Amino acid sequence: MKSKSLQELIQSVGRQTGVAAREVLYQVRSSDPSHFVLHLVASAVACRASRMQARNDELDFVFEWNGTPPKPEALIELYASFQATSGDERTRYLSLGLNSAFATGIGELQLETWDGASGVRLALSAAGQDHQFLRLDPFSGQGWAVRVRCLQSTKFR
């Protein structure tokens, strides 16, 4: 089977919506599922983060960074509009990382963003995603722009 380039995959995903787009993105997952964190780091770098923090306990894994978060409009249609938003590295690497995280046994992902005036909270699962627009800083003034919380159905390795 011929390997597709990232650009070919982006075009293919752009013709899909929702769950179908996520299925196409499975093709770019790393052979080691725990490498999803590298996509999150790449998104943080694209957000021009000057600070990143990772935490892990028995229940979840949390990765946070400051900088300029992706636009809420791009996040609420994260997979359905992948071709339109993939030109923005913040969104492209974030969507690749979130999609890849499910291969580790994570049951649900929560994503929160804050740009200083507004934000969005996403809940992603294998079944789909929900979103909520935020008017209050979910980080209580700690200076984070993005938080990814991986709620584990099995213990993170």
N, C-alpha and C positions, 0 to 999 in steps of 0.2 A: 504494500500500500504506500503510495506516495505521500510524504509529509507535506502538510499545507503551511505556507508562510503565515505570519501573524496578520499581514494585510489581507490575505485570502480568507482567513478565519473571520476577521472583522467584517468583511463584505458579506460573508455567509451568515454571520450572526445578525447583521443589519437587516437581512431579509426575513428573519424569524421574529417571534415575539415571545415574551415571558419564558415559560418552561423550555420551549424549543431552543431559545437563544442560550439558555444555561447548558443544555445538552451539547451544543456546538462548542461552548467554552470548555467543557470537560476535556476536549482534545488537546488543550494547551497546558493542562495540569502537569506538574513535575512528577517524576517517577517516585519521589519521596514526598508524600502529602504534607509533612511538617514544613516544607519549604514555602507554604502559603505566606508565612511570616515575611519572607523576602519580598513578596509582592506588596505587602503592607508597608515595609520599609521604603520600597521604591515609590509608593504613593506619598509617603511622608516627605521624602526628598523632593518630589515634584511639587508638593505643597510649600516648599521652602522652609521646612521645619528646622528650628534651631534646637529643639528638645524633643526627645522621644522617651517613652517609658513603657516597659512590659512587666506585667505581674501575672502570677499563676498560683492557683490554690487547688483544692480538691474539686471545686465546683466549676471554675471557669478560668479562662485566659483573657487578659485585658491588654490591649495595646493602644496607647494614646500618643498624640503628637500635637504640636502647635503649628502655626503657619496659616496659609490661606486654604480653607476647605473647598472641596468641589461644590458647585452650585446645587442647591436643593432640587431644582427642576431636573437635573441630570440624575440625581440619586433616586428620586421616586419612580423613575422609569429605568432603573439601572440596567436591566437586561433587555427590555423591550426596545430601547433606543441606543443600544450599544454602538452601532455604526456612527450615529450622530455625535455621541459623547466620547468615542474612543480617541478622538484627536486631542483630547485633554488628558495628559498623562496622569493627573491626579485621579480621574475617574477610571481610566483604563486599568492601571495597576491595582486600584482598590477593588474593582469588579473581578479581576483575575484572582486576587488574593481571597476575597470572600467566597467565590465559587470553589476555589481549591480547598478551602478550609473544611468543607463538608466531607472530604475524603478522609479526614482524620478521626471521624466518629463524632464530630460536633453535631449536636441536635438542633441548635438554633443560634443565630447570630443577631446581635443588636448593634446598630451603628447609630451614633449620635454625632452631629456636627453643630458648630456654633461659629458665626463670623463676626461676633461682637454686637449684632443687632437681632439676628434671627437664626434659626437652625432647623434641623429635621431629625427625627428619630425613625429608624427603620427596624423592623423585625423581619428577619429572613429565615425561612425554613425550607426543607425540601419541597414542601407543598406550595410555596409562593412567598409573597412579601406584603407587609402592611406598612403604612407610613403615618406620621403625625408631625405637623409643623409645630415648631417651638417658638415661644415668645420670651422665655426665660432661659438663662444660661444653665445648661444641664451640668456644667462643671463647677458651679458655685464660685466663679471668679478665679479658678486655678490657672487660667490661661491656655487650656487645651482648645484645639480647633476640631479634632476628630477623636472619637473613642470607638474602638471595635471590641465588643465583648462576645467571646465564644462560650456559649453555654453547652457544656459537654454532656453528651448522652453516655459517654464512657470517659474514663480518666485520661487526660491529655498526656501523651508520651513525650 
